[in-house]
Amino acid sequence: MQLKKDIAIKKKSATQSLGYRNFPMVPRVVFGRGSFNQLSEILMPNRKHSDAPFIFLVDDVFEGTELVKRIPLIFNDQLIFISADEEPKTEQVDYLVKRIRSDFTELPSGIVGIGGGTLLDLSKAVSIMLTNRGSAADYQGWDLVQKKAVYHVGIPTISGTGAEVSRTTVLLGPKMKLGINSDNTTFNQVVLDPDLAQGVDKAQWFYTGMDCYIHCIESLNGTYLNAFSQSYGEKAFDLCKEVYLGDLSPEESRDKLMMASWHGGMSIAYSQVGVAHAMSYGLSYLLGVKHGIGNCLVFQHLEEFYPEGVALFHLMREKHQIELPTGVCSNLDASDFETMINVAMGMEPLWENALGQHWRKVITPEKLKSIYKKI
C-alpha cells in the first residue's frame, strides 16, 4: 500500500515518542492444522502437581462439540464455558477470579483461553488478577500490573483481533473501555491451529478480519510508524488482501488470515492504532457494540484520514456482500453522544499516533459527533 504522502514529513519513530521499550513477545508458539492435538504435551511440563489444575475458559459456542472432547482434562482441571456475545468486562474478570479462588486452595497451574478475542482477553486478565489484588478495573491503563501472571495459553478459534499476540487485554470497566496493557499480559504460549476456525459465521469472519485490516491501515499511516511495526503491518496488509480480494481455497484462507492476525497484532506492539479504534471504544462502552463491527461502522466514514484504506475496505465489503447495520446512533441523545465522545477522546496515544502531538487542533467534540451521527 502507498503510505499517505501528506503525513510522511511528520513521521516519527515510536522509540522517539516512548523511549526504547523492551516489549515482550509470546515466547512459545506452535502453528499448523491439527496442532491443537499437541495441547496435552504442551501443558504437561507446566503442571505444578495434580492438585494445581488448569482452568480452561472456552467460548460457549463449542459446548457439546467435538472440540470440547479434545481438551486434555486430567486431575481436577476445570472447564468454564463463557458467552462471547458481549465485550469482556472487568466485573466478569473479578467474578471468574473469585470463583477460581473459592474452588481451589492454591493457584492453578495455568489458564487456557479457547475462542475469539473476548475469550483470549478474559484469559489474559484472569491470569493477571489471580496474582494481583483488587479489581481488574484498578489495572486498566499502561504498566500498572506489578506481579507476574500465572502461566497462560491462548488458542484462537477465529482470526483478526491480534489478541493472541498483544500485550493488552481490552475490558469494559465501570468508567471506561481500556486495556490492561503490561509486560505481564502477553501469553506464555499460543497455539495457532487454522482448523479451529472452520465453520465461523461469514459476517463474524469479515468483521473480525477487518479488525486486523484496520490495525494495518492505522499502524502504517500513523506518526509512530517505524521499521519494526512497518515490516509486520505490511505483511499483514498483504495477507488481508489475499484473503478478502483473492481466490483462495478455504484452507489457504484460514491459514493466511490466522497469520495476518498475528502480524497485525505485532504491527501495533511497537506502534499504535488510530481513529477507528478510538471511536469504536465509544460505541462499545455506551452501546455494547462488539469490537470488530464497531471498527467497521466507524472506518467506513474515515475517508478524510485513510482514503486509500477506506476505498479498499468497501471493495472487500462488496465482494463478500456484507451489509453494515445502519441507524445505530439514530436514537441517541446529547448525553449519549457526550459519553461516547469523552471515551473516544480519552484514547490519547491513539490520537497522537493518528494525527501527531497537536491532534486536538483537528479532533473536536463536534467533529466526533458528526461522524457518530452517520453511523
KAPE-V241642 format. One line per field, one symbol per residue. ss: DSSP state (@ for helix, = for strand, . for the rest). phi: phi as a letter, one per 30 degrees, with the letter a starting at -180 (. if undefined). psi: psi as a letter, one per 40 degrees, with the letter a starting at -180 (. if undefined). A space follows every 10 residues. Layout:
ss=???
phi=???
psi=???
//
This chain:
ss=....@@@@@@ ...@@@@@.. .......=== =...@@@@@@ @@@@...... ...======@ @@...@@@@. .......=== ==......=@ @@@@@@@@@@ @@@......= =====.@@@@ @@@@@@@@@. .....@@@@. ==........ .=====.... .......=== ==....==== =.......== ==.@@@@... .@@@@@@@@@ @@@@@@@@@@ ......@@@@ @@@@@@@@@@ @@@@@....@ @@@@@@@@@@ @@@@@@@... ....@@@@@@ @@@@@@@... @@@@@@@@@. ......@@@@ @@@@@@@@@. .......... ...@@@@@@@ @@@@@..@@@ @@@@@...@@ @...@@@@@@ @@...
phi=.dddddcedc dbdddddcid ccddbddbbb bkdideddee dddedcddad ccdccccbed dcdicdeddd dddbhcebcb dbdcdbddbd dddddddddd dddbdbdddl cbcbldeddd dddddddddd cbdjceddcd kchcdccddd ebbcbdcack diddcdcbbd bdcdcacadd cadcdeddbb ccceddddid eeddeddddd edededdddd ccddebdddd dddddddddd dddcbcbcde ddddeddddd eddddddcdc bacbdddedd edddddcidd edddddedee ccedcbeddd ddedddddec hccdebidcd cdcedddddd dddddddedd ddddbjdcdd dccbeddddd deddd
psi=hhihdeedee iiiddddeih hgiiihdhhh iiheedeedd ddddeehdid egihhhhhhe eeheidddde hghibfihhh hhhfdiiiid dddddddddd dddieiiidi hhhhaadddd dddddddded ehiaiddeeh ahfehdihii hihhgieiid dedeeifihh ihideihiih hieediidhh hghddeeieh hddddddddd dddddddddd eieehidddd dddddddddd dddeeagiid dddddddddd dddddddedf biabdddddd ddddddeehi ddddddddde efdddgdddd ddddddddde fhhiiieded eiaddddddd ddddeegddd ddddeidfde ddhidddddd ddde.
//
